[in-house]
Amino acid sequence: MSLTHSQPAVAAATSESDAPSYRQPGGSPAAIAHGLAEQFAQTAAARDTQGGTPKAERDALRASGLLALSIPTQYGGLGANWVETLDTVREIATADSSLAHVYGFQHLLLASVRLFGEPSQWEPWFEQTARKQWFWGNTLNPLDKRTIATQNPGGWWEFSGKKSFTSGALDSQMLLASALDAQTGKLLIAAIPSERGGITLYHDWNNIGQRQTDSGSALFERVRVEQGELLLNPGPLSTPFSSLRPLLAQLIFAHVFLGVAQGAFAQARRYTVHESAPWFRSGVEAAGDDPYIQATYGEFWAALEAARLTTRHAAEVFDAAWQRGGALDEAGRGQVAVAVAAAKVITSRTGLDISSRLFEVTGARATHAALRFDRFWRNLRTQTLHDPLHYKLKELGDWVLNEHYPTPTFYS
């Protein structure tokens, strides 16, 4: 289920000048993502135990050039479309869903400043990100209302308060940050340097899954935000085009879920073929010849194929909508929302099913702690709780029965 390209694993570069790029001969983005996945897979189980920030692996992503994959070529990026970009997210997720998460958010946050801000803002940010291989981190949580913005008489703003779920904020160069205007209650979003004074990022993420996403908490203490750092025009969710942001977030999750399911399937298959012993009543000499095990793998494969095709369709529909830019209308946006919701549902359910039931086809010895096959389920269970699946199903049902497209929010 992985890409067929292969390339030696990309080593972390020590400076911007020696960072390899897929623009070098023979280095397609798919090949580089595949090489990174092979590299990350070697230590994924051990790093899952450790938790914390995967600094070496994040530096390998920097060195790969893929942090600029979705940035247009005129700003120094690699100019990939969303189908290509999301494919690299999925490929990395087959080996390590934590790294796929923060890597996917890199492109989500870049898209966010493009969708919410003016060209005079995002163009230089794109150029510097491509040139310096900046990592972007997330301190935008629209459901966490503890951070307040107050405007100084000089025109600049101060953000103060606590924040949660700050995925990828540690070891980043830029942050997307949010706060509520103390006067109006309006959500304000800004792009600011991660090292700005008053920002404290805590190493307190210790959940059962996605253990190296650094999705812990942060404290903003009178953090200065310039007027030109606020993304006000067109602003969040103000037009059909700007409202593509939450759909991209959901699509990234769907690709991560699909990647995890494919990775779990591949690991289970390898173990079944090379390590599992047949049950004594099966009458066969190899576990792979057991008809019940074969039937279960057939079930897994069919579900994966359905999830793959649904997710690819959603990515293609999203890409077409992105190309329309400001000409995108509500109906066009609604069609993307339906396609993405379907992908989110099927990848969530397929991934959770395969990552839970893989032990049925690998056997008791596959529960050995050193293998940590349980990490696939733990990672999926943690990330699929990002927003309730029942609300995706409700939105799809309302569209099926009443032809109502999902209402744009930060989660739909």
Phi, psi and omega in degrees: 000358180269169177296152184274347180289156175216150180199147178305146180303144182273125179273152179293134178273154181265350178207167180297325187291331182258015178284121179291156180224154180291350177287349173290154182306132175080006183247078177287159177300323178296319180293319179294318178298320178296317178297319177297318179300318178297320178295313183293328182297332182296331185239005187301315182295316180294319181289332174298321177294318185289320189068198177080192185271123178278072188301312182298321181288323176295322177293326175296322175296319176301311184295334184289338186087354185288345177295339179255017186300318184272356180281131180302152185297331181293346176252014178092003180275189184261352169068027179284151173278181186284330176298314180295316182296314181292330175298323178289327175298313180298317182298316179295325180293337177298334181257320188206103184287336176294313179293324176297324179298306183290329176291318176298319178295330174308312183283330174296316183289324174296318177296326182296315180292329176293318184283326187263338189249183179266156179305325180296341176270303190282336180299310177293330177293320176298314183298316181290323178298316180292320184285320186257359181056049177293141166263135174258139179242163186252122166230036177250112176224097186295341179272348179263108189257024185274348181261126186245141178251129175236140183266132178280149177305336179282354176107337179276171187242161171236129174257126179221134177145176180268154180223154179230163178055060184264061186303128175075006184291321176294142180063035175245165177254335179227151178234143164262119188238150180229155176201161177261130177300123183299332182273319188250343185077005181287142177285125176249138180235135182224155173250120186222156176296141182295332184269012179298144181302140178097354180261124174242121178255122186266145175269064188236022176273114183216056183265174185288338182221172183049048195284350178241034175264352182051046183269037184277218187246167179215159176232126175254121180239098179051050179284123182284130178232119180286154180303322181287353177266349177281138180264091189250339185229108007277351181086173184288133171057029185266342179222163176304322181292313180295337180280003173287342184305308179296331179289325174295319178301314180295324180291324175298315177301316180300320178290324175296315181298317179297318178299317178297316180298318178293321178294318178296318179299314182296318179295317180295315180301314180300317181292317180300315184291322190253341187235327187291143175259142179290150177292143190297337181266003185285333182075015179237163183263345180229140181302327180293349178262357179291124184297329179288321177293319178299317181296321180293318177295325175298320177296314178302313184297316180298318180294319179296319178297318178297317180294319181297313182292320178296319181289320177298317178301315180298320179295321180292320178295319178297315182300318179296321178293320179300320181295337179284338177057224183295346178280352180297131179255179185296323179294319178297319177295320180297322178296323176295316182300319180294315181297319181290320179299319178297319178295320180297317182295310186289325178288326177297309185290318179295316181296315180295322180294310183293317183291337176275318188270357181301334180290338178294335183249003177248331176098175188298324182293340180287352177274005179305133187300328183296331180285325179052042175297339179293345183295331180298313178293316181299319179294316179292316181299321179294311186284330180289349176273004180307318172208145190298131181293331181300328180286331172294317179295322178297317178298317178295320179295320178296324177291317181297314186276322189240359180060035176261120176288152177303138178287131180297125170220181177288359181232007182205000000 
